[in-house]
Amino acid sequence: MGGIVVISVLKYKKLPVIWEFMRTTNHRKIGTLYILFGFIFFLRAGIDALFIRSQLAVPNNDFWVFQFEKYNEVFTTHGTMMIFFAATPMLLGLMNIAVPLQIGARDLAFPFLNAVGFWLFFTGGMLFNIAFFLNSAPAIGWTGYAPLSTSLFTLGVGSDFYVFSLQISGLGTIFTALNLIVTIVRMRAPGMKFTRMPLFTWATLITAFLILVAFTVLAIGLYLLMFDRMFGTKFFHGPDGDPVYWQHLFWIFGHPEVYILALPAFGIFSDIISTFSKKRVFGYPAMVLSIVLIGFLSFMVWVHHMFTVGLGPVTNTIFAITTMAIAVPTGIKVFNWLFTMRGGVLRFTTPMLFSLGFIPSFVMGGVTGVMLSVSAADFQFHDSHFVVAHFHYVIIASTILGIFAGIYYYYPKITGFVLDEKLGKWHFWLFLIGFHLTFFPMHISGLNGMPRRVYTFRVGEGLEITNLLSTIGAFTMGISMLFFFYNLFKTHKKGEKVGNDPWDGRTLEWTVGSPSPEHTFTPMPFVEETDPFWYAKLRRERIKTTKEHRASPISRDSILPFLMTITLGFMSFCMIYKWYVPAIILGAGVFSFFVIRAFHDERAEHYGKEQTDDE
Amino acid sequence: MKKITILPFIILLAGCQSITVLDPKSSTGKEQAYLIWFSLAIMAIVLLVVFILFTRFVIRYRYTEKKSEFIPQDIKGNLKYELTWTIIPFILLAVLAVPTLKITFDQSPKTEAETNTNGIHINVTAEQFRWTFEHKNSKTVHNELIIPENKDITFHLSSKDVIHSFWIPELAGKVDVIPNKELIYVIKNAEIGEYDGKCAEFCGIQHANMTFDVKVVSMEKYNQYLKQSSNQENED
């Protein structure tokens, strides 16, 4: 696989392109990298899922080597990769591409930091994948529950790979979140008040705040776990420590993480449904308010992952109620989407199909979510395949369908091409059918007593049919991805570029070129309403512009972000194997890159020029 | 009216009577199954409303050649509608919350035993990868749990190493088994029969095989069982 990549790179003389992307700080290019690598990790984690389903296809199965330790490694990798290295980065990629264009900004506020954020994610992802080739993949579940994850019970370096790679990529996510917050607050086009921002931008803003808090808590948890594993502290075991501390820290991160994945997808769906219904979003203020409320409530429900831990009846009931409460703003959003469609003209393009597929699928995941909040009933659901079914329904229906919808929708802004509609529809229908076929039967497997994370089940437990169906469904989803690849191949081979506005869009991103150029929005657009581009088109006018001047970030190529993070990656690798001397040297290396950066401003040569461009 | 609309769902689900968790063999499990059914019924209402609206809108407002130049009316929102779908879910959840709170208060695992003298007390110790059950006369067996019918069985759960989870799907939900902390979980009025017990919290390489057999027997048989020496009953 790697060999093919190397050969084709050399054959088609693409080295300069790679060199360009290694140094870029432009938001569209970094967004593209995020999506590209997120997608590669998505495939790897998807293949893991197929291994899992192959092993579980029939009772007492001995599929290849995937039982015992290998099976445990595979489901750990599947979960960790999907959440941290596939779903989150692909969403960050879409934000990177679309948000500056939606608000009329030239780039993110801190282009250099943006590059650092991406390369941190890249380094973390690579570090996590290296563990597989060194035969020391972690086998602790994506939740890494202590004390199993402490050095008492997982002696090898597998769990250290988990700790370090999540720590590094989490740091990158925090940087990008900070960047997005500053960009959205400071860089909006003149006249674009908060009340006129597109909903994807709103969702991004709230998500960024969630990331800031949640990933910080995760970082603290991982830091403590690192001390437990490497330096003999006892935070999560022994008479003074408590394994439940880890669960609190993990779920104070983990529950908001679910909404970090869902909210941006909600934003994408809002924009797409509005565009392809030819209508503005129904109840814009309620939509914004419910995003904010969901964000706020997401920090108050983490204990619903811990109903069986024995925190007592009072705690259990309080968190049952707060969890139910989150259904209300979510319900508001669903009905507002439905009423956005009402009275409109619905065009069933591929992005719209993914958005339409989302609504009923997500509601099915939502109602099982409410059922899980019924704490005494949760004693039965907890850690069974019912829960597996629930969270796949929620995460795939929102995040993954949202990412596909976003990729099809924004593909012209990324590459200048529109993906083939017919193949897109094949992709959608196979994926949707496979998805329901995989996860609907899991509700029944769970209620029939199938715990999660087991590699086998016996004949006569009533689990044969449902498991077989799930496996067939999983492979159907796998096949649907082949249509997506063929689509990419075919579209690029055909090579028909499209204009600025292939979808008859409503917001500012459709006023700039496809793919979006590095120098956008000159002169500055002046925004007087939501969906300004749509109303300008209705009035047959050009969008209003202003001579007003605005400080704008300058993106300049630099190799420093790449060097910085790769060095950090090597340092972590040495730490994992406890090679402290090289680790210290590499640490000093990272620090010296900081110093170089502090004394070197790659934008210096550009100052002055920019002003003359604008005037 | 609403009752009629959920009827097909209930008929559909009646076919699932053989599902383990929904057909429990103890009063603890029955209360949990009741909650599952009750929440499912309320949620079925929500599902049905969304599905009907969704199907109707998708079919009715789809693009046709006639509409190619049609510009829909510019609607910003509707306070009355939006209040409706804020308040009704609120009421549904409030209805759901009442039995949830009541049963959760009764059933949540605790850290101290109540003075329940009638009940049978059994110590459960979990370790990688084995269950140990200690009855009141110190009779100790591995991976086999025998309990009498129609009693309150109070389990005292503790773990020797990592976190495990004690689960007998036919009888009642899970409770975690945690090192350095004893948890109390009560299962009431089990019916005679043979059931499967499992570990539900991932605990290491043999997690999938950390199972145990459960037999619910009459009180006389249980007393007999206690008198037999443990060696005879079960060799490690």
Interface residues (C-beta under 8 A of the other chain):
Chain A: F68 E69 N72 A139 I140 G141 Y145 P147 L148 L152 F153 H237 G238 P239 D242 P243 V244 S277 K278 K279 R280 F282 G283 Y284 P285 A286 F307 T308 V309 G310 G312 P313 N316 T317 A320 I321 M324 A325 A327 V328 G331 I332 V334 F335 N336 L338 F339 M341 R342 G343 G344 V345 L346 R347 F348 L356 I359 P360 V363 M364 V367 T368 V370 M371 S373 V374 S375 A376 A377 D378 F379 Q380 F381 H382 D383 S384 I444 G446 L447 N448 G449 P451 R452 R453 V454 Y455 T456 E461 G462 L538
Chain B: C16 S18 I19 T20 V21 L22 G29 E31 Q32 A33 L35 I36 S39 L40 M43 A44 V46 L47 V50 F51 L53 F54 F57 V58 Y61 R62 Y63 K67 F70 I71 P72 Q73 D74 I75 K76 G77 N78 Y81 E82 W85 T86 P89 F90 L93 L96 A97 T100 L101 I103 T104 F105 D106 Q107 S108 P109 K110 T111 Q128 D161 V162 I163 S165 W167 P169 E170 A172 G173 K174 V175 D176 I178 P179 N180 K181 L183 D196 K198 C199 A200 E201 F202 C203 G204 I205 Q206 H207 A208 N209
